[in-house]
Amino acid sequence: MNLSNKQKQHLKGLAHPLKPVVMVGASGLTEGVIAEVEHALEHHELIKVKISTEDRETKQLIADAIARETGANNVQVIGSVLVLYRASKDKKISLPR
């Protein structure tokens, strides 16, 4: 599912007060991290993930890999924080058209 700019703006506003629920540490992207992201997305739909690396390219590769592996939408990356959205069965967040 591709998000429109209007939908991304809406999700960015909802994500602003959130704290990161998953941290990608020195071990990098592991199966455990992917499982935690999956669990958090199923429960919250919209989450923040903190990626602890200084290298910009590595950070982007990790963000892309997380989105690809979980089937989530990459809403935005600001600094070391990635915002992800994936609709759950309950559809807790209603997106504008």
N, CA, C and O atoms as a CHARMM CRD file, in Angstrom:
* protein
*
  388
    1    1 MET  N      0.84500  -1.18800   0.00000 PROA 1      0.00000
    2    1 MET  CA     0.00000   0.00000   0.00000 PROA 1      0.00000
    3    1 MET  C      0.88400   1.24200   0.00000 PROA 1      0.00000
    4    1 MET  O      1.71700   1.42100   0.88900 PROA 1      0.00000
    5    2 ASN  N      0.69900   2.08800  -0.98900 PROA 2      0.00000
    6    2 ASN  CA     1.43400   3.34500  -1.02700 PROA 2      0.00000
    7    2 ASN  C      0.61500   4.42500  -0.35200 PROA 2      0.00000
    8    2 ASN  O     -0.60100   4.50400  -0.53100 PROA 2      0.00000
    9    3 LEU  N      1.28600   5.25300   0.42300 PROA 3      0.00000
   10    3 LEU  CA     0.61600   6.33200   1.12400 PROA 3      0.00000
   11    3 LEU  C      0.72300   7.61600   0.31900 PROA 3      0.00000
   12    3 LEU  O      1.76200   7.90500  -0.27500 PROA 3      0.00000
   13    4 SER  N     -0.36400   8.38700   0.30300 PROA 4      0.00000
   14    4 SER  CA    -0.32200   9.69400  -0.34800 PROA 4      0.00000
   15    4 SER  C      0.38500  10.67600   0.59300 PROA 4      0.00000
   16    4 SER  O      0.59500  10.38400   1.77100 PROA 4      0.00000
   17    5 ASN  N      0.74400  11.83300   0.05700 PROA 5      0.00000
   18    5 ASN  CA     1.39700  12.84800   0.88900 PROA 5      0.00000
   19    5 ASN  C      0.49200  13.29200   2.02900 PROA 5      0.00000
   20    5 ASN  O      0.96000  13.53700   3.14100 PROA 5      0.00000
   21    6 LYS  N     -0.80700  13.39600   1.75200 PROA 6      0.00000
   22    6 LYS  CA    -1.76700  13.79700   2.78400 PROA 6      0.00000
   23    6 LYS  C     -1.79900  12.76500   3.91600 PROA 6      0.00000
   24    6 LYS  O     -1.83200  13.12100   5.09400 PROA 6      0.00000
   25    7 GLN  N     -1.78800  11.48900   3.54400 PROA 7      0.00000
   26    7 GLN  CA    -1.79700  10.42700   4.54400 PROA 7      0.00000
   27    7 GLN  C     -0.49900  10.42800   5.35000 PROA 7      0.00000
   28    7 GLN  O     -0.52700  10.24700   6.56800 PROA 7      0.00000
   29    8 LYS  N      0.63700  10.63000   4.68000 PROA 8      0.00000
   30    8 LYS  CA     1.92300  10.68900   5.38800 PROA 8      0.00000
   31    8 LYS  C      1.94700  11.84800   6.36900 PROA 8      0.00000
   32    8 LYS  O      2.42300  11.69500   7.49400 PROA 8      0.00000
   33    9 GLN  N      1.44200  12.99900   5.96100 PROA 9      0.00000
   34    9 GLN  CA     1.40300  14.15900   6.85800 PROA 9      0.00000
   35    9 GLN  C      0.55500  13.85500   8.08700 PROA 9      0.00000
   36    9 GLN  O      0.92200  14.21400   9.20600 PROA 9      0.00000
   37   10 HSD  N     -0.57900  13.19200   7.87400 PROA 10     0.00000
   38   10 HSD  CA    -1.46200  12.82000   8.97800 PROA 10     0.00000
   39   10 HSD  C     -0.73400  11.88600   9.95100 PROA 10     0.00000
   40   10 HSD  O     -0.80200  12.06900  11.16600 PROA 10     0.00000
   41   11 LEU  N     -0.03700  10.88500   9.40200 PROA 11     0.00000
   42   11 LEU  CA     0.68500   9.92800  10.24600 PROA 11     0.00000
   43   11 LEU  C      1.85200  10.58800  10.97200 PROA 11     0.00000
   44   11 LEU  O      2.12900  10.24800  12.12300 PROA 11     0.00000
   45   12 LYS  N      2.53200  11.51200  10.33100 PROA 12     0.00000
   46   12 LYS  CA     3.63200  12.23600  10.98100 PROA 12     0.00000
   47   12 LYS  C      3.11600  13.00600  12.19200 PROA 12     0.00000
   48   12 LYS  O      3.76400  13.04100  13.23800 PROA 12     0.00000
   49   13 GLY  N      1.95000  13.61700  12.04300 PROA 13     0.00000
   50   13 GLY  CA     1.34800  14.34000  13.15800 PROA 13     0.00000
   51   13 GLY  C      0.99200  13.41200  14.31000 PROA 13     0.00000
   52   13 GLY  O      1.19000  13.75600  15.47500 PROA 13     0.00000
   53   14 LEU  N      0.46700  12.24100  13.98400 PROA 14     0.00000
   54   14 LEU  CA     0.12900  11.26500  15.02800 PROA 14     0.00000
   55   14 LEU  C      1.38100  10.69200  15.69000 PROA 14     0.00000
   56   14 LEU  O      1.36100  10.36400  16.87700 PROA 14     0.00000
   57   15 ALA  N      2.47200  10.57100  14.92400 PROA 15     0.00000
   58   15 ALA  CA     3.69900   9.96000  15.43800 PROA 15     0.00000
   59   15 ALA  C      4.52400  10.91600  16.28600 PROA 15     0.00000
   60   15 ALA  O      5.35200  10.48000  17.08500 PROA 15     0.00000
   61   16 HSD  N      4.30600  12.20600  16.12000 PROA 16     0.00000
   62   16 HSD  CA     5.15400  13.18800  16.80500 PROA 16     0.00000
   63   16 HSD  C      5.31500  12.94800  18.31200 PROA 16     0.00000
   64   16 HSD  O      6.44700  12.95600  18.79700 PROA 16     0.00000
   65   17 PRO  N      4.24100  12.73500  19.06700 PROA 17     0.00000
   66   17 PRO  CA     4.42200  12.55000  20.51800 PROA 17     0.00000
   67   17 PRO  C      4.89800  11.15200  20.93500 PROA 17     0.00000
   68   17 PRO  O      5.19100  10.93100  22.11000 PROA 17     0.00000
   69   18 LEU  N      4.97600  10.21800  20.00100 PROA 18     0.00000
   70   18 LEU  CA     5.35200   8.84500  20.34000 PROA 18     0.00000
   71   18 LEU  C      6.83400   8.72700  20.68600 PROA 18     0.00000
   72   18 LEU  O      7.66500   9.49600  20.20300 PROA 18     0.00000
   73   19 LYS  N      7.13800   7.76400  21.51700 PROA 19     0.00000
   74   19 LYS  CA     8.52200   7.41700  21.84100 PROA 19     0.00000
   75   19 LYS  C      8.88400   6.14600  21.06400 PROA 19     0.00000
   76   19 LYS  O      8.00700   5.33400  20.76700 PROA 19     0.00000
   77   20 PRO  N     10.16700   5.97000  20.73400 PROA 20     0.00000
   78   20 PRO  CA    10.57300   4.73500  20.03900 PROA 20     0.00000
   79   20 PRO  C     10.25800   3.50300  20.88500 PROA 20     0.00000
   80   20 PRO  O     10.54900   3.47600  22.08100 PROA 20     0.00000
   81   21 VAL  N      9.66500   2.48800  20.26500 PROA 21     0.00000
   82   21 VAL  CA     9.32000   1.26000  20.98200 PROA 21     0.00000
   83   21 VAL  C     10.29500   0.12500  20.68100 PROA 21     0.00000
   84   21 VAL  O     10.33200  -0.87000  21.40600 PROA 21     0.00000
   85   22 VAL  N     11.08400   0.26800  19.61600 PROA 22     0.00000
   86   22 VAL  CA    12.07800  -0.73700  19.25400 PROA 22     0.00000
   87   22 VAL  C     13.39300  -0.01600  18.99300 PROA 22     0.00000
   88   22 VAL  O     13.42100   1.04300  18.36600 PROA 22     0.00000
   89   23 MET  N     14.48700  -0.60500  19.48400 PROA 23     0.00000
   90   23 MET  CA    15.82300  -0.03800  19.28200 PROA 23     0.00000
   91   23 MET  C     16.67600  -1.02500  18.48800 PROA 23     0.00000
   92   23 MET  O     16.73400  -2.21000  18.81600 PROA 23     0.00000
   93   24 VAL  N     17.33500  -0.52900  17.44400 PROA 24     0.00000
   94   24 VAL  CA    18.29600  -1.33100  16.69100 PROA 24     0.00000
   95   24 VAL  C     19.66500  -0.92500  17.21800 PROA 24     0.00000
   96   24 VAL  O     20.11300   0.19900  16.99200 PROA 24     0.00000
   97   25 GLY  N     20.33000  -1.84100  17.92200 PROA 25     0.00000
   98   25 GLY  CA    21.59400  -1.53100  18.58400 PROA 25     0.00000
   99   25 GLY  C     22.80300  -1.93200  17.78000 PROA 25     0.00000
  100   25 GLY  O     22.75600  -2.01600  16.55300 PROA 25     0.00000
  101   26 ALA  N     23.88700  -2.17800  18.48600 PROA 26     0.00000
  102   26 ALA  CA    25.17000  -2.51000  17.86900 PROA 26     0.00000
  103   26 ALA  C     25.12900  -3.83200  17.10900 PROA 26     0.00000
  104   26 ALA  O     25.91200  -4.03500  16.18100 PROA 26     0.00000
  105   27 SER  N     24.23400  -4.72300  17.48600 PROA 27     0.00000
  106   27 SER  CA    24.12200  -6.00700  16.79500 PROA 27     0.00000
  107   27 SER  C     23.51300  -5.86300  15.41300 PROA 27     0.00000
  108   27 SER  O     23.57900  -6.78600  14.60100 PROA 27     0.00000
  109   28 GLY  N     22.92300  -4.71300  15.14600 PROA 28     0.00000
  110   28 GLY  CA    22.31500  -4.48100  13.84900 PROA 28     0.00000
  111   28 GLY  C     20.92800  -5.08600  13.75000 PROA 28     0.00000
  112   28 GLY  O     20.25100  -5.30300  14.75500 PROA 28     0.00000
  113   29 LEU  N     20.52300  -5.34900  12.53700 PROA 29     0.00000
  114   29 LEU  CA    19.19200  -5.87400  12.27500 PROA 29     0.00000
  115   29 LEU  C     19.20300  -7.39200  12.42400 PROA 29     0.00000
  116   29 LEU  O     19.78500  -8.10100  11.60300 PROA 29     0.00000
  117   30 THR  N     18.56000  -7.87900  13.47200 PROA 30     0.00000
  118   30 THR  CA    18.50900  -9.31400  13.73900 PROA 30     0.00000
  119   30 THR  C     17.07200  -9.80900  13.59400 PROA 30     0.00000
  120   30 THR  O     16.14500  -9.01300  13.44600 PROA 30     0.00000
  121   31 GLU  N     16.90000 -11.11400  13.63700 PROA 31     0.00000
  122   31 GLU  CA    15.55600 -11.69400  13.57800 PROA 31     0.00000
  123   31 GLU  C     14.71700 -11.24800  14.77400 PROA 31     0.00000
  124   31 GLU  O     13.50600 -11.05700  14.66000 PROA 31     0.00000
  125   32 GLY  N     15.37600 -11.08600  15.92000 PROA 32     0.00000
  126   32 GLY  CA    14.68000 -10.63300  17.12200 PROA 32     0.00000
  127   32 GLY  C     14.13400  -9.22400  16.96600 PROA 32     0.00000
  128   32 GLY  O     13.02900  -8.92300  17.41900 PROA 32     0.00000
  129   33 VAL  N     14.90900  -8.36600  16.32600 PROA 33     0.00000
  130   33 VAL  CA    14.46600  -6.98600  16.09400 PROA 33     0.00000
  131   33 VAL  C     13.26500  -6.98800  15.15100 PROA 33     0.00000
  132   33 VAL  O     12.28200  -6.28600  15.39200 PROA 33     0.00000
  133   34 ILE  N     13.34400  -7.77400  14.08300 PROA 34     0.00000
  134   34 ILE  CA    12.22700  -7.86900  13.13200 PROA 34     0.00000
  135   34 ILE  C     10.97800  -8.38200  13.83400 PROA 34     0.00000
  136   34 ILE  O      9.87900  -7.88100  13.59600 PROA 34     0.00000
  137   35 ALA  N     11.14400  -9.39000  14.70700 PROA 35     0.00000
  138   35 ALA  CA     9.99900  -9.94300  15.44000 PROA 35     0.00000
  139   35 ALA  C      9.37600  -8.89000  16.35800 PROA 35     0.00000
  140   35 ALA  O      8.15200  -8.81000  16.46900 PROA 35     0.00000
  141   36 GLU  N     10.20800  -8.08800  17.01200 PROA 36     0.00000
  142   36 GLU  CA     9.70300  -7.02800  17.89000 PROA 36     0.00000
  143   36 GLU  C      8.95200  -5.96300  17.09500 PROA 36     0.00000
  144   36 GLU  O      7.90600  -5.47800  17.52600 PROA 36     0.00000
  145   37 VAL  N      9.49400  -5.60400  15.93300 PROA 37     0.00000
  146   37 VAL  CA     8.82700  -4.62100  15.07500 PROA 37     0.00000
  147   37 VAL  C      7.47700  -5.16300  14.61700 PROA 37     0.00000
  148   37 VAL  O      6.47900  -4.44200  14.62400 PROA 37     0.00000
  149   38 GLU  N      7.44700  -6.43900  14.21700 PROA 38     0.00000
  150   38 GLU  CA     6.19100  -7.08700  13.80800 PROA 38     0.00000
  151   38 GLU  C      5.14900  -7.01300  14.93100 PROA 38     0.00000
  152   38 GLU  O      3.99700  -6.63800  14.71200 PROA 38     0.00000
  153   39 HSD  N      5.58700  -7.37900  16.12800 PROA 39     0.00000
  154   39 HSD  CA     4.68500  -7.37400  17.29100 PROA 39     0.00000
  155   39 HSD  C      4.17300  -5.96500  17.57600 PROA 39     0.00000
  156   39 HSD  O      2.97900  -5.76900  17.80300 PROA 39     0.00000
  157   40 ALA  N      5.07000  -4.99200  17.56300 PROA 40     0.00000
  158   40 ALA  CA     4.69000  -3.60600  17.85600 PROA 40     0.00000
  159   40 ALA  C      3.73300  -3.06300  16.79300 PROA 40     0.00000
  160   40 ALA  O      2.77800  -2.35900  17.12300 PROA 40     0.00000
  161   41 LEU  N      3.98100  -3.38500  15.52000 PROA 41     0.00000
  162   41 LEU  CA     3.09400  -2.92100  14.45100 PROA 41     0.00000
  163   41 LEU  C      1.70900  -3.54500  14.57700 PROA 41     0.00000
  164   41 LEU  O      0.70300  -2.87500  14.34800 PROA 41     0.00000
  165   42 GLU  N      1.65500  -4.80200  14.93300 PROA 42     0.00000
  166   42 GLU  CA     0.37200  -5.48300  15.09200 PROA 42     0.00000
  167   42 GLU  C     -0.43300  -4.85600  16.22800 PROA 42     0.00000
  168   42 GLU  O     -1.66000  -4.77100  16.16400 PROA 42     0.00000
  169   43 HSD  N      0.26800  -4.42400  17.25300 PROA 43     0.00000
  170   43 HSD  CA    -0.40300  -3.87100  18.42200 PROA 43     0.00000
  171   43 HSD  C     -0.73700  -2.39400  18.25900 PROA 43     0.00000
  172   43 HSD  O     -1.81400  -1.95900  18.66600 PROA 43     0.00000
  173   44 HSD  N      0.18200  -1.60300  17.66000 PROA 44     0.00000
  174   44 HSD  CA     0.02500  -0.14500  17.61500 PROA 44     0.00000
  175   44 HSD  C     -0.29200   0.43900  16.23900 PROA 44     0.00000
  176   44 HSD  O     -0.87500   1.52100  16.16600 PROA 44     0.00000
  177   45 GLU  N      0.06200  -0.21900  15.17300 PROA 45     0.00000
  178   45 GLU  CA    -0.06100   0.24500  13.78200 PROA 45     0.00000
  179   45 GLU  C      0.96300   1.31000  13.40500 PROA 45     0.00000
  180   45 GLU  O      1.51600   1.26100  12.30600 PROA 45     0.00000
  181   46 LEU  N      1.22700   2.26100  14.27800 PROA 46     0.00000
  182   46 LEU  CA     2.17100   3.34100  14.01000 PROA 46     0.00000
  183   46 LEU  C      3.23200   3.33100  15.10400 PROA 46     0.00000
  184   46 LEU  O      2.91600   3.50000  16.28100 PROA 46     0.00000
  185   47 ILE  N      4.49200   3.13300  14.71300 PROA 47     0.00000
  186   47 ILE  CA     5.56100   3.04300  15.71800 PROA 47     0.00000
  187   47 ILE  C      6.78800   3.83600  15.27900 PROA 47     0.00000
  188   47 ILE  O      6.94600   4.20300  14.11400 PROA 47     0.00000
  189   48 LYS  N      7.63900   4.07900  16.25700 PROA 48     0.00000
  190   48 LYS  CA     8.95300   4.65800  15.99100 PROA 48     0.00000
  191   48 LYS  C     10.01000   3.61700  16.33500 PROA 48     0.00000
  192   48 LYS  O      9.89200   2.89000  17.32100 PROA 48     0.00000
  193   49 VAL  N     11.05100   3.56200  15.49700 PROA 49     0.00000
  194   49 VAL  CA    12.17000   2.66000  15.70800 PROA 49     0.00000
  195   49 VAL  C     13.43900   3.50600  15.75000 PROA 49     0.00000
  196   49 VAL  O     13.68900   4.29300  14.83700 PROA 49     0.00000
  197   50 LYS  N     14.23800   3.34900  16.79700 PROA 50     0.00000
  198   50 LYS  CA    15.49800   4.08800  16.90400 PROA 50     0.00000
  199   50 LYS  C     16.62400   3.22400  16.35500 PROA 50     0.00000
  200   50 LYS  O     16.80800   2.08300  16.78000 PROA 50     0.00000
  201   51 ILE  N     17.37800   3.77800  15.40200 PROA 51     0.00000
  202   51 ILE  CA    18.48300   3.06500  14.77400 PROA 51     0.00000
  203   51 ILE  C     19.78000   3.70500  15.25500 PROA 51     0.00000
  204   51 ILE  O     20.06400   4.86000  14.94000 PROA 51     0.00000
  205   52 SER  N     20.56200   2.95100  16.01500 PROA 52     0.00000
  206   52 SER  CA    21.79800   3.47600  16.61200 PROA 52     0.00000
  207   52 SER  C     22.98900   3.24500  15.70600 PROA 52     0.00000
  208   52 SER  O     23.76500   2.31200  15.91400 PROA 52     0.00000
  209   53 THR  N     23.13200   4.08700  14.71000 PROA 53     0.00000
  210   53 THR  CA    24.31000   4.06700  13.85800 PROA 53     0.00000
  211   53 THR  C     24.51200   5.47000  13.30900 PROA 53     0.00000
  212   53 THR  O     23.54800   6.19000  13.05200 PROA 53     0.00000
  213   54 GLU  N     25.75400   5.84800  13.13300 PROA 54     0.00000
  214   54 GLU  CA    26.05600   7.18700  12.63700 PROA 54     0.00000
  215   54 GLU  C     26.07600   7.23100  11.11200 PROA 54     0.00000
  216   54 GLU  O     25.86900   8.29000  10.52000 PROA 54     0.00000
  217   55 ASP  N     26.32300   6.09700  10.48000 PROA 55     0.00000
  218   55 ASP  CA    26.45700   6.04400   9.03100 PROA 55     0.00000
  219   55 ASP  C     25.09100   6.19000   8.36300 PROA 55     0.00000
  220   55 ASP  O     24.18400   5.38900   8.59400 PROA 55     0.00000
  221   56 ARG  N     24.96100   7.21200   7.54400 PROA 56     0.00000
  222   56 ARG  CA    23.69700   7.52200   6.89200 PROA 56     0.00000
  223   56 ARG  C     23.22100   6.40300   5.96300 PROA 56     0.00000
  224   56 ARG  O     22.04600   6.03500   5.97400 PROA 56     0.00000
  225   57 GLU  N     24.12600   5.87800   5.17400 PROA 57     0.00000
  226   57 GLU  CA    23.76800   4.82300   4.22800 PROA 57     0.00000
  227   57 GLU  C     23.30800   3.56000   4.95000 PROA 57     0.00000
  228   57 GLU  O     22.32600   2.93200   4.55500 PROA 57     0.00000
  229   58 THR  N     24.02600   3.19400   6.01200 PROA 58     0.00000
  230   58 THR  CA    23.65900   2.01100   6.79300 PROA 58     0.00000
  231   58 THR  C     22.28400   2.20800   7.41900 PROA 58     0.00000
  232   58 THR  O     21.46800   1.28600   7.43800 PROA 58     0.00000
  233   59 LYS  N     22.03000   3.40200   7.92700 PROA 59     0.00000
  234   59 LYS  CA    20.74400   3.71600   8.53900 PROA 59     0.00000
  235   59 LYS  C     19.60800   3.55500   7.52400 PROA 59     0.00000
  236   59 LYS  O     18.55700   2.99700   7.83900 PROA 59     0.00000
  237   60 GLN  N     19.83100   4.04700   6.30900 PROA 60     0.00000
  238   60 GLN  CA    18.80700   3.94300   5.27300 PROA 60     0.00000
  239   60 GLN  C     18.59600   2.49000   4.84300 PROA 60     0.00000
  240   60 GLN  O     17.46700   2.06800   4.59500 PROA 60     0.00000
  241   61 LEU  N     19.69100   1.72700   4.75700 PROA 61     0.00000
  242   61 LEU  CA    19.57800   0.31200   4.40900 PROA 61     0.00000
  243   61 LEU  C     18.78400  -0.45900   5.46300 PROA 61     0.00000
  244   61 LEU  O     17.95400  -1.30300   5.12600 PROA 61     0.00000
  245   62 ILE  N     19.04000  -0.16600   6.73500 PROA 62     0.00000
  246   62 ILE  CA    18.30600  -0.81500   7.82600 PROA 62     0.00000
  247   62 ILE  C     16.82600  -0.43700   7.76500 PROA 62     0.00000
  248   62 ILE  O     15.95800  -1.29800   7.91000 PROA 62     0.00000
  249   63 ALA  N     16.53900   0.84500   7.55100 PROA 63     0.00000
  250   63 ALA  CA    15.14900   1.31100   7.46500 PROA 63     0.00000
  251   63 ALA  C     14.42000   0.62100   6.31500 PROA 63     0.00000
  252   63 ALA  O     13.28400   0.17600   6.47800 PROA 63     0.00000
  253   64 ASP  N     15.06400   0.53000   5.15800 PROA 64     0.00000
  254   64 ASP  CA    14.45100  -0.12900   4.00700 PROA 64     0.00000
  255   64 ASP  C     14.22900  -1.61800   4.26800 PROA 64     0.00000
  256   64 ASP  O     13.20100  -2.17700   3.88600 PROA 64     0.00000
  257   65 ALA  N     15.20400  -2.25500   4.92400 PROA 65     0.00000
  258   65 ALA  CA    15.08900  -3.68600   5.22100 PROA 65     0.00000
  259   65 ALA  C     13.94700  -3.95600   6.20300 PROA 65     0.00000
  260   65 ALA  O     13.19700  -4.91700   6.03300 PROA 65     0.00000
  261   66 ILE  N     13.81600  -3.11800   7.21800 PROA 66     0.00000
  262   66 ILE  CA    12.72800  -3.29200   8.19200 PROA 66     0.00000
  263   66 ILE  C     11.37600  -3.15100   7.49100 PROA 66     0.00000
  264   66 ILE  O     10.47800  -3.96700   7.70100 PROA 66     0.00000
  265   67 ALA  N     11.23300  -2.12300   6.66600 PROA 67     0.00000
  266   67 ALA  CA     9.96400  -1.90900   5.95700 PROA 67     0.00000
  267   67 ALA  C      9.65800  -3.08300   5.03000 PROA 67     0.00000
  268   67 ALA  O      8.51900  -3.54600   4.96400 PROA 67     0.00000
  269   68 ARG  N     10.66700  -3.55800   4.32200 PROA 68     0.00000
  270   68 ARG  CA    10.47700  -4.66800   3.38400 PROA 68     0.00000
  271   68 ARG  C     10.10500  -5.95400   4.12500 PROA 68     0.00000
  272   68 ARG  O      9.16800  -6.64600   3.72800 PROA 68     0.00000
  273   69 GLU  N     10.82800  -6.27800   5.19200 PROA 69     0.00000
  274   69 GLU  CA    10.60600  -7.52800   5.92800 PROA 69     0.00000
  275   69 GLU  C      9.26100  -7.55700   6.65300 PROA 69     0.00000
  276   69 GLU  O      8.65900  -8.62200   6.79800 PROA 69     0.00000
  277   70 THR  N      8.78900  -6.40400   7.10700 PROA 70     0.00000
  278   70 THR  CA     7.54500  -6.36000   7.87500 PROA 70     0.00000
  279   70 THR  C      6.33100  -5.99900   7.02100 PROA 70     0.00000
  280   70 THR  O      5.19300  -6.13900   7.46900 PROA 70     0.00000
  281   71 GLY  N      6.56600  -5.54200   5.80800 PROA 71     0.00000
  282   71 GLY  CA     5.46000  -5.11900   4.95700 PROA 71     0.00000
  283   71 GLY  C      4.85900  -3.79400   5.40000 PROA 71     0.00000
  284   71 GLY  O      3.71100  -3.49000   5.07700 PROA 71     0.00000
  285   72 ALA  N      5.63200  -3.00500   6.13800 PROA 72     0.00000
  286   72 ALA  CA     5.15400  -1.72200   6.64800 PROA 72     0.00000
  287   72 ALA  C      5.55000  -0.59100   5.70100 PROA 72     0.00000
  288   72 ALA  O      6.42400  -0.74400   4.84800 PROA 72     0.00000
  289   73 ASN  N      4.88800   0.53400   5.87700 PROA 73     0.00000
  290   73 ASN  CA     5.21700   1.73500   5.11400 PROA 73     0.00000
  291   73 ASN  C      6.19500   2.58700   5.90100 PROA 73     0.00000
  292   73 ASN  O      5.98800   2.86300   7.08300 PROA 73     0.00000
  293   74 ASN  N      7.25800   2.99800   5.23500 PROA 74     0.00000
  294   74 ASN  CA     8.22900   3.91300   5.82200 PROA 74     0.00000
  295   74 ASN  C      7.63700   5.31100   5.70600 PROA 74     0.00000
  296   74 ASN  O      7.62300   5.88800   4.61900 PROA 74     0.00000
  297   75 VAL  N      7.14700   5.86100   6.82000 PROA 75     0.00000
  298   75 VAL  CA     6.51900   7.17800   6.80200 PROA 75     0.00000
  299   75 VAL  C      7.57900   8.26000   6.72800 PROA 75     0.00000
  300   75 VAL  O      7.46600   9.18600   5.92500 PROA 75     0.00000
  301   76 GLN  N      8.61700   8.15300   7.56600 PROA 76     0.00000
  302   76 GLN  CA     9.70800   9.10800   7.53000 PROA 76     0.00000
  303   76 GLN  C     10.88800   8.62600   8.35900 PROA 76     0.00000
  304   76 GLN  O     10.74500   7.79100   9.25200 PROA 76     0.00000
  305   77 VAL  N     12.05900   9.17200   8.04100 PROA 77     0.00000
  306   77 VAL  CA    13.26200   8.95500   8.83500 PROA 77     0.00000
  307   77 VAL  C     13.79100  10.33700   9.19300 PROA 77     0.00000
  308   77 VAL  O     14.11200  11.13700   8.31400 PROA 77     0.00000
  309   78 ILE  N     13.87700  10.60800  10.48200 PROA 78     0.00000
  310   78 ILE  CA    14.43700  11.86900  10.95300 PROA 78     0.00000
  311   78 ILE  C     15.55600  11.53100  11.91800 PROA 78     0.00000
  312   78 ILE  O     15.32600  10.92000  12.96200 PROA 78     0.00000
  313   79 GLY  N     16.76700  11.93000  11.56500 PROA 79     0.00000
  314   79 GLY  CA    17.91500  11.60400  12.40300 PROA 79     0.00000
  315   79 GLY  C     18.05400  10.10300  12.51400 PROA 79     0.00000
  316   79 GLY  O     18.23200   9.41400  11.51000 PROA 79     0.00000
  317   80 SER  N     17.97500   9.59500  13.72500 PROA 80     0.00000
  318   80 SER  CA    18.12200   8.15200  13.93200 PROA 80     0.00000
  319   80 SER  C     16.78600   7.46900  14.21200 PROA 80     0.00000
  320   80 SER  O     16.75300   6.32400  14.66300 PROA 80     0.00000
  321   81 VAL  N     15.68500   8.17000  13.94500 PROA 81     0.00000
  322   81 VAL  CA    14.36000   7.62300  14.24800 PROA 81     0.00000
  323   81 VAL  C     13.58100   7.36500  12.95900 PROA 81     0.00000
  324   81 VAL  O     13.44800   8.23400  12.09800 PROA 81     0.00000
  325   82 LEU  N     13.07600   6.14400  12.86400 PROA 82     0.00000
  326   82 LEU  CA    12.27600   5.70100  11.72900 PROA 82     0.00000
  327   82 LEU  C     10.82000   5.59600  12.18200 PROA 82     0.00000
  328   82 LEU  O     10.53700   5.04200  13.24400 PROA 82     0.00000
  329   83 VAL  N      9.90400   6.12500  11.38400 PROA 83     0.00000
  330   83 VAL  CA     8.47000   6.01500  11.67400 PROA 83     0.00000
  331   83 VAL  C      7.86400   5.03000  10.67700 PROA 83     0.00000
  332   83 VAL  O      7.98800   5.20500   9.46500 PROA 83     0.00000
  333   84 LEU  N      7.21000   3.99800  11.19900 PROA 84     0.00000
  334   84 LEU  CA     6.60300   2.95500  10.37400 PROA 84     0.00000
  335   84 LEU  C      5.10100   2.88300  10.60900 PROA 84     0.00000
  336   84 LEU  O      4.61800   3.10800  11.71900 PROA 84     0.00000
  337   85 TYR  N      4.37000   2.56400   9.54000 PROA 85     0.00000
  338   85 TYR  CA     2.92300   2.36400   9.64700 PROA 85     0.00000
  339   85 TYR  C      2.53800   1.09400   8.89500 PROA 85     0.00000
  340   85 TYR  O      2.99000   0.84900   7.77600 PROA 85     0.00000
  341   86 ARG  N      1.69500   0.29700   9.53600 PROA 86     0.00000
  342   86 ARG  CA     1.09300  -0.85600   8.87800 PROA 86     0.00000
  343   86 ARG  C     -0.28200  -1.07300   9.49800 PROA 86     0.00000
  344   86 ARG  O     -0.40700  -1.25100  10.71000 PROA 86     0.00000
  345   87 ALA  N     -1.29500  -1.05700   8.66800 PROA 87     0.00000
  346   87 ALA  CA    -2.66200  -1.23800   9.16200 PROA 87     0.00000
  347   87 ALA  C     -2.82700  -2.64300   9.73700 PROA 87     0.00000
  348   87 ALA  O     -2.35500  -3.62000   9.15600 PROA 87     0.00000
  349   88 SER  N     -3.49500  -2.73200  10.87300 PROA 88     0.00000
  350   88 SER  CA    -3.77300  -4.03000  11.47400 PROA 88     0.00000
  351   88 SER  C     -5.19200  -4.45300  11.10200 PROA 88     0.00000
  352   88 SER  O     -5.90400  -3.72600  10.40900 PROA 88     0.00000
  353   89 LYS  N     -5.58600  -5.60700  11.55900 PROA 89     0.00000
  354   89 LYS  CA    -6.93300  -6.10200  11.27400 PROA 89     0.00000
  355   89 LYS  C     -8.00300  -5.20300  11.89100 PROA 89     0.00000
  356   89 LYS  O     -9.10300  -5.07800  11.35500 PROA 89     0.00000
  357   90 ASP  N     -7.67000  -4.57900  13.02300 PROA 90     0.00000
  358   90 ASP  CA    -8.62600  -3.73200  13.73700 PROA 90     0.00000
  359   90 ASP  C     -8.76000  -2.34300  13.15000 PROA 90     0.00000
  360   90 ASP  O     -9.72500  -1.63900  13.44900 PROA 90     0.00000
  361   91 LYS  N     -7.80600  -1.92900  12.31300 PROA 91     0.00000
  362   91 LYS  CA    -7.81600  -0.58200  11.69800 PROA 91     0.00000
  363   91 LYS  C     -8.02700   0.49800  12.75900 PROA 91     0.00000
  364   91 LYS  O     -9.03400   1.20600  12.73200 PROA 91     0.00000
  365   92 LYS  N     -7.08800   0.62600  13.68500 PROA 92     0.00000
  366   92 LYS  CA    -7.17900   1.59800  14.76500 PROA 92     0.00000
  367   92 LYS  C     -7.03000   3.03200  14.27600 PROA 92     0.00000
  368   92 LYS  O     -7.62900   3.95000  14.83600 PROA 92     0.00000
  369   93 ILE  N     -6.22700   3.22200  13.22600 PROA 93     0.00000
  370   93 ILE  CA    -5.97200   4.56300  12.69200 PROA 93     0.00000
  371   93 ILE  C     -6.72800   4.69800  11.36700 PROA 93     0.00000
  372   93 ILE  O     -6.57400   3.87400  10.46600 PROA 93     0.00000
  373   94 SER  N     -7.54100   5.74600  11.26400 PROA 94     0.00000
  374   94 SER  CA    -8.22900   5.98100   9.99100 PROA 94     0.00000
  375   94 SER  C     -7.45400   7.04300   9.22100 PROA 94     0.00000
  376   94 SER  O     -7.16600   8.12300   9.73700 PROA 94     0.00000
  377   95 LEU  N     -7.12800   6.71700   7.99000 PROA 95     0.00000
  378   95 LEU  CA    -6.33100   7.59900   7.15700 PROA 95     0.00000
  379   95 LEU  C     -7.23200   8.48700   6.30000 PROA 95     0.00000
  380   95 LEU  O     -8.28900   8.04300   5.85300 PROA 95     0.00000
  381   96 PRO  N     -6.82000   9.74700   6.06500 PROA 96     0.00000
  382   96 PRO  CA    -7.58300  10.60000   5.14900 PROA 96     0.00000
  383   96 PRO  C     -7.44300  10.07900   3.71700 PROA 96     0.00000
  384   96 PRO  O     -6.48300   9.37200   3.41000 PROA 96     0.00000
  385   97 ARG  N     -8.34800  10.40700   2.87800 PROA 97     0.00000
  386   97 ARG  CA    -8.30200   9.96600   1.47800 PROA 97     0.00000
  387   97 ARG  C     -7.36400  10.78600   0.64100 PROA 97     0.00000
  388   97 ARG  O     -7.22100  10.53300  -0.55500 PROA 97     0.00000
